[in-house]
Amino acid sequence: MHTEMLMLNKIAAGYNGEVVLEDITASFSENGIHGLIGLNGSGKTTLMRVIYGLHKVYSGSVKFRNSGTNGQVAFLETENYFYHSITGPEYLSLLNNHKGFDFSPWMRLFNLPAKGFIEEYSSGMKKKLALIGVVCSGKPLLLLDEPFNGLDMESVRILTQVLKLLRAKGKTILITSHILSSMTEVCDTLTIIRNGRVTKSFDFVDAVEIEEQVYRELDNQIQQQIETLTIV
Amino acid sequence: MPDIPLRFVYVRLLQASRELYYAGFLRGCIVMLLGGLSLYLFGFSQLLVRTSGIGVGMLVLIVFLINNQRGDQKFLLLTGFKPWKIKATEYVVFTLPFVVTGLLFGSFAALIILPAVVIISLLPGRERSVSGSNYLSDRIPLKLFEWRAGSRVNKISFTVCYFGALLFAPLPYVSLVFIWLFTSLVSSFYYENESRELLFANFSTPKQFLNEKLGAQFRFGTFVLIIPIGVHLLFKSHEWIPALVVFVLSVINLLVFVVSKYAVWKPGATGNTNEITFSLSSVSIVVPFLVPIPLFYLIWNYFRAVKNLNAYRNVNA
């Protein structure tokens, strides 16, 4: 039986007084993969930053296993930073404070070179390296912001399988993506965020049905704006 | 400005003034800096008169090391000018005061500086190696990743400065100057900030993190510097006082680089917001009345670093 692991209670947050998240209330069960979808600027990344503790809330609270999120969360950001002139294995060795984690098979799986500096990696390779960094942290809650961005087809398939493995190993994963098909294949629930509010949540029933509902919801969001367009 | 190369000189001056402005409290130190610079010029001219060859050689070496560290070759190419022309203009303009001061004190050897810096400008700048393998760098503990990465990027300068200090140990004071250059070079290793993941991987509190980082830096810095100092003293034992001063101030400076980096740390940021701090700390080794500056920075920036790192922890905890 799934228990509510991550609870977001009436979260409001923003930038310089401008509200980006407004009254977000949601809960996510453990051992699950939960997708967040929404248009650009809808507040998905801000919500992840709030959960991770990078962004201060105006009001509301984030509870993880009935307590704060300190030391429990790993975050894969959209833009990944590393350090110049060090190799991938060196980077992972610096991160690897979780005993028993062997990153070599992960490097091989993702076809990452053992030699060569990180700045020589492609953007997809950097994304994969950052993902291994998140996994090796050993944290129970993983926030993955656009993990499929910049990945080739093979890597998308690998990542999909890896996400399922992580879920099987008891991780709770919150994920955003613009690639809906990737989300519906792997997610147990989907939550739509619009203008900083949760507008709809789906439990996994059927991928096709969810896709249809999500597209319908998105179409509704943009329909009014489409109608105001002038075409000459 | 009539010409692109001169515009670059103008931009460099603007960068320096902007940095001074953002340095905040440092505005109050500008007068002191100018005084120190004048004294430094005077001292340099005296060095030129007495030991012209060494003085000129050191200045040319400094320009060579600066050129070797430059990574803006592609940017310079965008101007449509030959990069060496821009670099030569910069080097000539900025070394001219030293040449003039040297000539005023009757040292005609200073004239060698100008053709030398023009030749240096023909050399390519920093070229990053495509290989992660580098014997010396790979021996540096991974925990000190700034050293490992920095010594890879500045392979030539790093090797020249360190082994220069060892090779020239029998000459008076030359080893100490090489150690000074070496420490100044190490400051450039602390311009780039690591990712948040890297920082927080082994982090419990800012104080614990900084203390561990400072401890590692102190141990490694002492180990690295004590070798050339020791070799130098084998040949020139009567120079033990300046050698001790250079050693102590160099170690303090290595600690200043760490706390200053984290005083302005932002995840993944690349910049040189600490350039003035590092320059003043480095210059303090050769300008006696600036000696308190690194000590001041060490303490002040330690507390700034604690405050800065606290801001990046869980803000909703």
Interface residues (C-beta under 8 A of the other chain):
Chain A: V50 Y52 G53 L54 H55 K56 V57 S61 V62 G68 T69 N70 A74 N80 Y81 F82 Y83 H84 S85 I86 T87 E90 Y91 S93 L94 L95 N96 N97 K115 G116 F117 E119 E120 A130 G133 V134 S137
Chain B: R128 S129 V130 S131 G132 S133 L142 K143 F145 R148 A149 G150 R152 V153 E192 E194 S195 R196 E197 L198 A201 N202 P267 G268 T270 Y312 R313 N314 V315 N316 A317
